[in-house]
Amino acid sequence: MSDQPKRTLYRRAFGYLRPYVKQELAILGLMIGTTLLALPQPIAVKLLIDEVLGGRKLSLLYVVIGVLLVTGAWQRLFTPLARLFVRKHWLV
């Protein structure tokens, strides 16, 4: 396939998405948000195992537990809101 038919195909495909640009950007933002919310959890578990349990740094225990609780609670709130948004604005 040469460049011209590909370009025509992409232009046609993106033409169908043009009315939904705001929804697509919102969904992209929600995807990035949920990914960023999930990032601290494995790092906190690594710190819990390596530093708190292995290194006996009990002062770090409260920080790790706090990070796990806050990110878990925020994710529990954010994920249903994202699903509600997708159902309301995207699906018919």
N, CA, C and O atoms as a GROMACS GRO file, in nm:
protein
  368
    1MET      N    1   0.083  -0.117   0.000
    1MET     CA    2   0.000   0.000   0.000
    1MET      C    3   0.088   0.124   0.000
    1MET      O    4   0.175   0.139   0.086
    2SER      N    5   0.067   0.212  -0.094
    2SER     CA    6   0.148   0.333  -0.100
    2SER      C    7   0.096   0.435   0.002
    2SER      O    8  -0.004   0.411   0.070
    3ASP      N    9   0.165   0.547   0.012
    3ASP     CA   10   0.129   0.648   0.111
    3ASP      C   11  -0.007   0.712   0.086
    3ASP      O   12  -0.079   0.742   0.181
    4GLN      N   13  -0.043   0.733  -0.039
    4GLN     CA   14  -0.169   0.802  -0.069
    4GLN      C   15  -0.293   0.723  -0.024
    4GLN      O   16  -0.380   0.782   0.040
    5PRO      N   17  -0.304   0.593  -0.054
    5PRO     CA   18  -0.422   0.520  -0.005
    5PRO      C   19  -0.427   0.512   0.148
    5PRO      O   20  -0.535   0.514   0.207
    6LYS      N   21  -0.310   0.501   0.213
    6LYS     CA   22  -0.307   0.500   0.359
    6LYS      C   23  -0.359   0.631   0.414
    6LYS      O   24  -0.439   0.634   0.508
    7ARG      N   25  -0.312   0.739   0.356
    7ARG     CA   26  -0.353   0.871   0.400
    7ARG      C   27  -0.504   0.889   0.382
    7ARG      O   28  -0.571   0.945   0.469
    8THR      N   29  -0.556   0.843   0.271
    8THR     CA   30  -0.700   0.852   0.246
    8THR      C   31  -0.777   0.768   0.347
    8THR      O   32  -0.881   0.810   0.397
    9LEU      N   33  -0.726   0.650   0.376
    9LEU     CA   34  -0.791   0.563   0.473
    9LEU      C   35  -0.792   0.626   0.612
    9LEU      O   36  -0.895   0.625   0.680
   10TYR      N   37  -0.678   0.681   0.656
   10TYR     CA   38  -0.671   0.746   0.787
   10TYR      C   39  -0.761   0.868   0.793
   10TYR      O   40  -0.830   0.889   0.893
   11ARG      N   41  -0.762   0.947   0.689
   11ARG     CA   42  -0.847   1.066   0.685
   11ARG      C   43  -0.994   1.026   0.698
   11ARG      O   44  -1.070   1.092   0.768
   12ARG      N   45  -1.033   0.922   0.630
   12ARG     CA   46  -1.171   0.874   0.636
   12ARG      C   47  -1.204   0.820   0.776
   12ARG      O   48  -1.310   0.849   0.830
   13ALA      N   49  -1.112   0.742   0.833
   13ALA     CA   50  -1.135   0.684   0.966
   13ALA      C   51  -1.144   0.794   1.072
   13ALA      O   52  -1.233   0.790   1.157
   14PHE      N   53  -1.053   0.890   1.067
   14PHE     CA   54  -1.056   0.998   1.165
   14PHE      C   55  -1.175   1.092   1.143
   14PHE      O   56  -1.218   1.160   1.236
   15GLY      N   57  -1.227   1.094   1.023
   15GLY     CA   58  -1.347   1.172   0.996
   15GLY      C   59  -1.466   1.120   1.076
   15GLY      O   60  -1.551   1.198   1.120
   16TYR      N   61  -1.472   0.989   1.096
   16TYR     CA   62  -1.579   0.931   1.176
   16TYR      C   63  -1.563   0.964   1.325
   16TYR      O   64  -1.662   0.971   1.398
   17LEU      N   65  -1.441   0.985   1.369
   17LEU     CA   66  -1.415   1.014   1.509
   17LEU      C   67  -1.427   1.163   1.543
   17LEU      O   68  -1.436   1.200   1.660
   18ARG      N   69  -1.428   1.248   1.443
   18ARG     CA   70  -1.429   1.393   1.465
   18ARG      C   71  -1.541   1.439   1.559
   18ARG      O   72  -1.513   1.523   1.645
   19PRO      N   73  -1.664   1.390   1.548
   19PRO     CA   74  -1.768   1.437   1.642
   19PRO      C   75  -1.743   1.395   1.788
   19PRO      O   76  -1.805   1.450   1.879
   20TYR      N   77  -1.655   1.301   1.809
   20TYR     CA   78  -1.632   1.247   1.942
   20TYR      C   79  -1.497   1.286   2.002
   20TYR      O   80  -1.446   1.216   2.090
   21VAL      N   81  -1.439   1.395   1.956
   21VAL     CA   82  -1.304   1.433   2.000
   21VAL      C   83  -1.302   1.459   2.151
   21VAL      O   84  -1.210   1.414   2.219
   22LYS      N   85  -1.401   1.530   2.203
   22LYS     CA   86  -1.402   1.560   2.347
   22LYS      C   87  -1.410   1.432   2.430
   22LYS      O   88  -1.341   1.417   2.530
   23GLN      N   89  -1.495   1.341   2.387
   23GLN     CA   90  -1.508   1.216   2.461
   23GLN      C   91  -1.380   1.134   2.454
   23GLN      O   92  -1.340   1.073   2.552
   24GLU      N   93  -1.318   1.132   2.337
   24GLU     CA   94  -1.193   1.057   2.322
   24GLU      C   95  -1.084   1.114   2.411
   24GLU      O   96  -1.009   1.039   2.475
   25LEU      N   97  -1.074   1.246   2.417
   25LEU     CA   98  -0.973   1.310   2.504
   25LEU      C   99  -1.004   1.285   2.651
   25LEU      O  100  -0.913   1.264   2.730
   26ALA      N  101  -1.132   1.287   2.687
   26ALA     CA  102  -1.169   1.258   2.825
   26ALA      C  103  -1.134   1.115   2.862
   26ALA      O  104  -1.083   1.089   2.971
   27ILE      N  105  -1.161   1.022   2.775
   27ILE     CA  106  -1.129   0.882   2.801
   27ILE      C  107  -0.978   0.862   2.810
   27ILE      O  108  -0.930   0.785   2.894
   28LEU      N  109  -0.903   0.929   2.724
   28LEU     CA  110  -0.758   0.922   2.731
   28LEU      C  111  -0.708   0.976   2.865
   28LEU      O  112  -0.619   0.918   2.926
   29GLY      N  113  -0.766   1.086   2.910
   29GLY     CA  114  -0.730   1.142   3.040
   29GLY      C  115  -0.764   1.047   3.154
   29GLY      O  116  -0.686   1.033   3.249
   30LEU      N  117  -0.879   0.982   3.146
   30LEU     CA  118  -0.916   0.885   3.249
   30LEU      C  119  -0.822   0.765   3.250
   30LEU      O  120  -0.788   0.713   3.356
   31MET      N  121  -0.782   0.721   3.132
   31MET     CA  122  -0.688   0.609   3.125
   31MET      C  123  -0.553   0.646   3.186
   31MET      O  124  -0.494   0.567   3.260
   32ILE      N  125  -0.505   0.764   3.155
   32ILE     CA  126  -0.377   0.810   3.212
   32ILE      C  127  -0.391   0.827   3.362
   32ILE      O  128  -0.300   0.792   3.438
   33GLY      N  129  -0.505   0.881   3.406
   33GLY     CA  130  -0.527   0.900   3.550
   33GLY      C  131  -0.527   0.770   3.628
   33GLY      O  132  -0.464   0.760   3.733
   34THR      N  133  -0.598   0.670   3.577
   34THR     CA  134  -0.601   0.542   3.648
   34THR      C  135  -0.464   0.474   3.647
   34THR      O  136  -0.428   0.406   3.743
   35THR      N  137  -0.390   0.492   3.540
   35THR     CA  138  -0.255   0.436   3.534
   35THR      C  139  -0.165   0.503   3.638
   35THR      O  140  -0.089   0.436   3.708
   36LEU      N  141  -0.174   0.636   3.647
   36LEU     CA  142  -0.091   0.707   3.745
   36LEU      C  143  -0.130   0.672   3.888
   36LEU      O  144  -0.046   0.670   3.977
   37LEU      N  145  -0.258   0.646   3.910
   37LEU     CA  146  -0.301   0.605   4.044
   37LEU      C  147  -0.252   0.466   4.081
   37LEU      O  148  -0.234   0.436   4.199
   38ALA      N  149  -0.230   0.382   3.983
   38ALA     CA  150  -0.185   0.246   4.010
   38ALA      C  151  -0.033   0.236   4.028
   38ALA      O  152   0.016   0.136   4.080
   39LEU      N  153   0.040   0.336   3.986
   39LEU     CA  154   0.187   0.329   3.992
   39LEU      C  155   0.246   0.323   4.133
   39LEU      O  156   0.338   0.244   4.155
   40PRO      N  157   0.198   0.401   4.230
   40PRO     CA  158   0.263   0.397   4.362
   40PRO      C  159   0.243   0.266   4.438
   40PRO      O  160   0.322   0.236   4.528
   41GLN      N  161   0.142   0.189   4.405
   41GLN     CA  162   0.112   0.070   4.483
   41GLN      C  163   0.223  -0.036   4.478
   41GLN      O  164   0.264  -0.085   4.583
   42PRO      N  165   0.273  -0.075   4.359
   42PRO     CA  166   0.381  -0.175   4.361
   42PRO      C  167   0.509  -0.121   4.424
   42PRO      O  168   0.586  -0.198   4.484
   43ILE      N  169   0.534   0.009   4.411
   43ILE     CA  170   0.652   0.068   4.474
   43ILE      C  171   0.638   0.062   4.626
   43ILE      O  172   0.735   0.032   4.696
   44ALA      N  173   0.518   0.090   4.676
   44ALA     CA  174   0.495   0.084   4.821
   44ALA      C  175   0.509  -0.059   4.873
   44ALA      O  176   0.564  -0.080   4.981
   45VAL      N  177   0.462  -0.156   4.797
   45VAL     CA  178   0.476  -0.296   4.840
   45VAL      C  179   0.623  -0.337   4.840
   45VAL      O  180   0.667  -0.410   4.928
   46LYS      N  181   0.698  -0.290   4.741
   46LYS     CA  182   0.842  -0.319   4.737
   46LYS      C  183   0.911  -0.260   4.860
   46LYS      O  184   0.994  -0.326   4.923
   47LEU      N  185   0.877  -0.135   4.894
   47LEU     CA  186   0.935  -0.074   5.013
   47LEU      C  187   0.893  -0.150   5.139
   47LEU      O  188   0.974  -0.168   5.230
   48LEU      N  189   0.770  -0.193   5.143
   48LEU     CA  190   0.721  -0.267   5.259
   48LEU      C  191   0.802  -0.395   5.279
   48LEU      O  192   0.842  -0.427   5.391
   49ILE      N  193   0.826  -0.466   5.172
   49ILE     CA  194   0.899  -0.593   5.183
   49ILE      C  195   1.047  -0.570   5.207
   49ILE      O  196   1.106  -0.630   5.297
   50ASP      N  197   1.109  -0.483   5.127
   50ASP     CA  198   1.255  -0.466   5.134
   50ASP      C  199   1.300  -0.385   5.256
   50ASP      O  200   1.392  -0.425   5.327
   51GLU      N  201   1.235  -0.271   5.279
   51GLU     CA  202   1.283  -0.180   5.383
   51GLU      C  203   1.220  -0.206   5.520
   51GLU      O  204   1.289  -0.210   5.621
   52VAL      N  205   1.089  -0.223   5.521
   52VAL     CA  206   1.020  -0.236   5.651
   52VAL      C  207   1.041  -0.375   5.708
   52VAL      O  208   1.086  -0.390   5.822
   53LEU      N  209   1.009  -0.478   5.631
   53LEU     CA  210   1.021  -0.614   5.683
   53LEU      C  211   1.166  -0.663   5.681
   53LEU      O  212   1.212  -0.725   5.777
   54GLY      N  213   1.237  -0.636   5.572
   54GLY     CA  214   1.374  -0.683   5.560
   54GLY      C  215   1.474  -0.598   5.636
   54GLY      O  216   1.565  -0.650   5.700
   55GLY      N  217   1.457  -0.466   5.629
   55GLY     CA  218   1.552  -0.375   5.693
   55GLY      C  219   1.513  -0.333   5.832
   55GLY      O  220   1.587  -0.260   5.898
   56ARG      N  221   1.397  -0.377   5.878
   56ARG     CA  222   1.348  -0.346   6.013
   56ARG      C  223   1.332  -0.194   6.036
   56ARG      O  224   1.357  -0.146   6.147
   57LYS      N  225   1.292  -0.121   5.933
   57LYS     CA  226   1.267   0.023   5.948
   57LYS      C  227   1.118   0.044   5.973
   57LYS      O  228   1.042   0.072   5.880
   58LEU      N  229   1.078   0.030   6.095
   58LEU     CA  230   0.936   0.037   6.129
   58LEU      C  231   0.880   0.178   6.116
   58LEU      O  232   0.759   0.195   6.104
   59SER      N  233   0.966   0.279   6.119
   59SER     CA  234   0.917   0.416   6.102
   59SER      C  235   0.862   0.438   5.961
   59SER      O  236   0.776   0.523   5.941
   60LEU      N  237   0.910   0.362   5.866
   60LEU     CA  238   0.862   0.372   5.728
   60LEU      C  239   0.730   0.298   5.709
   60LEU      O  240   0.662   0.317   5.608
   61LEU      N  241   0.693   0.215   5.805
   61LEU     CA  242   0.570   0.136   5.793
   61LEU      C  243   0.447   0.224   5.779
   61LEU      O  244   0.360   0.195   5.697
   62TYR      N  245   0.439   0.331   5.858
   62TYR     CA  246   0.322   0.418   5.851
   62TYR      C  247   0.312   0.491   5.717
   62TYR      O  248   0.202   0.513   5.666
   63VAL      N  249   0.425   0.528   5.662
   63VAL     CA  250   0.425   0.594   5.531
   63VAL      C  251   0.375   0.499   5.423
   63VAL      O  252   0.292   0.536   5.340
   64VAL      N  253   0.426   0.377   5.424
   64VAL     CA  254   0.388   0.278   5.324
   64VAL      C  255   0.239   0.244   5.336
   64VAL      O  256   0.169   0.237   5.236
   65ILE      N  257   0.192   0.223   5.457
   65ILE     CA  258   0.051   0.193   5.477
   65ILE      C  259  -0.036   0.311   5.434
   65ILE      O  260  -0.141   0.292   5.373
   66GLY      N  261   0.007   0.432   5.464
   66GLY     CA  262  -0.066   0.551   5.421
   66GLY      C  263  -0.075   0.562   5.270
   66GLY      O  264  -0.181   0.593   5.216
   67VAL      N  265   0.036   0.538   5.202
   67VAL     CA  266   0.035   0.543   5.055
   67VAL      C  267  -0.058   0.438   4.998
   67VAL      O  268  -0.135   0.466   4.906
   68LEU      N  269  -0.053   0.318   5.052
   68LEU     CA  270  -0.141   0.210   5.004
   68LEU      C  271  -0.288   0.243   5.029
   68LEU      O  272  -0.372   0.219   4.942
   69LEU      N  273  -0.320   0.296   5.145
   69LEU     CA  274  -0.458   0.330   5.175
   69LEU      C  275  -0.510   0.445   5.088
   69LEU      O  276  -0.621   0.439   5.037
   70VAL      N  277  -0.429   0.549   5.073
   70VAL     CA  278  -0.472   0.665   4.995
   70VAL      C  279  -0.488   0.630   4.848
   70VAL      O  280  -0.589   0.665   4.786
   71THR      N  281  -0.390   0.561   4.790
   71THR     CA  282  -0.402   0.526   4.648
   71THR      C  283  -0.514   0.425   4.625
   71THR      O  284  -0.582   0.431   4.523
   72GLY      N  285  -0.532   0.333   4.718
   72GLY     CA  286  -0.641   0.236   4.704
   72GLY      C  287  -0.778   0.303   4.713
   72GLY      O  288  -0.867   0.273   4.634
   73ALA      N  289  -0.793   0.394   4.809
   73ALA     CA  290  -0.921   0.464   4.823
   73ALA      C  291  -0.947   0.554   4.704
   73ALA      O  292  -1.059   0.559   4.653
   74TRP      N  293  -0.845   0.624   4.659
   74TRP     CA  294  -0.862   0.713   4.545
   74TRP      C  295  -0.897   0.633   4.420
   74TRP      O  296  -0.980   0.675   4.340
   75GLN      N  297  -0.835   0.519   4.404
   75GLN     CA  298  -0.865   0.435   4.288
   75GLN      C  299  -1.007   0.379   4.297
   75GLN      O  300  -1.075   0.367   4.195
   76ARG      N  301  -1.051   0.344   4.416
   76ARG     CA  302  -1.188   0.294   4.435
   76ARG      C  303  -1.291   0.401   4.401
   76ARG      O  304  -1.399   0.369   4.353
   77LEU      N  305  -1.258   0.526   4.426
   77LEU     CA  306  -1.348   0.637   4.390
   77LEU      C  307  -1.341   0.670   4.242
   77LEU      O  308  -1.443   0.694   4.178
   78PHE      N  309  -1.221   0.671   4.188
   78PHE     CA  310  -1.197   0.719   4.053
   78PHE      C  311  -1.247   0.621   3.947
   78PHE      O  312  -1.304   0.664   3.847
   79THR      N  313  -1.228   0.493   3.968
   79THR     CA  314  -1.265   0.394   3.867
   79THR      C  315  -1.416   0.390   3.840
   79THR      O  316  -1.454   0.391   3.724
   80PRO      N  317  -1.502   0.388   3.941
   80PRO     CA  318  -1.646   0.392   3.910
   80PRO      C  319  -1.689   0.522   3.843
   80PRO      O  320  -1.777   0.522   3.758
   81LEU      N  321  -1.626   0.633   3.881
   81LEU     CA  322  -1.658   0.760   3.816
   81LEU      C  323  -1.619   0.756   3.668
   81LEU      O  324  -1.691   0.808   3.583
   82ALA      N  325  -1.506   0.696   3.639
   82ALA     CA  326  -1.462   0.682   3.500
   82ALA      C  327  -1.559   0.594   3.422
   82ALA      O  328  -1.594   0.625   3.309
   83ARG      N  329  -1.601   0.485   3.482
   83ARG     CA  330  -1.696   0.396   3.414
   83ARG      C  331  -1.829   0.466   3.390
   83ARG      O  332  -1.889   0.452   3.283
   84LEU      N  333  -1.875   0.542   3.489
   84LEU     CA  334  -1.999   0.617   3.474
   84LEU      C  335  -1.989   0.719   3.361
   84LEU      O  336  -2.081   0.735   3.282
   85PHE      N  337  -1.875   0.787   3.354
   85PHE     CA  338  -1.854   0.884   3.246
   85PHE      C  339  -1.858   0.816   3.110
   85PHE      O  340  -1.921   0.866   3.017
   86VAL      N  341  -1.793   0.703   3.100
   86VAL     CA  342  -1.788   0.633   2.971
   86VAL      C  343  -1.928   0.586   2.933
   86VAL      O  344  -1.968   0.599   2.817
   87ARG      N  345  -2.003   0.533   3.028
   87ARG     CA  346  -2.139   0.489   2.997
   87ARG      C  347  -2.228   0.606   2.956
   87ARG      O  348  -2.309   0.594   2.864
   88LYS      N  349  -2.214   0.717   3.025
   88LYS     CA  350  -2.302   0.831   3.001
   88LYS      C  351  -2.270   0.902   2.870
   88LYS      O  352  -2.361   0.943   2.798
   89HIS      N  353  -2.142   0.917   2.839
   89HIS     CA  354  -2.102   0.999   2.724
   89HIS      C  355  -2.061   0.920   2.602
   89HIS      O  356  -2.054   0.976   2.492
   90TRP      N  357  -2.035   0.795   2.616
   90TRP     CA  358  -1.982   0.724   2.503
   90TRP      C  359  -2.080   0.620   2.448
   90TRP      O  360  -2.108   0.617   2.328
   91LEU      N  361  -2.132   0.538   2.537
   91LEU     CA  362  -2.222   0.432   2.491
   91LEU      C  363  -2.361   0.488   2.472
   91LEU      O  364  -2.403   0.578   2.544
   92VAL      N  365  -2.431   0.433   2.378
   92VAL     CA  366  -2.566   0.480   2.350
   92VAL      C  367  -2.666   0.398   2.427
   92VAL      O  368  -2.787   0.422   2.416
   0.00000   0.00000   0.00000
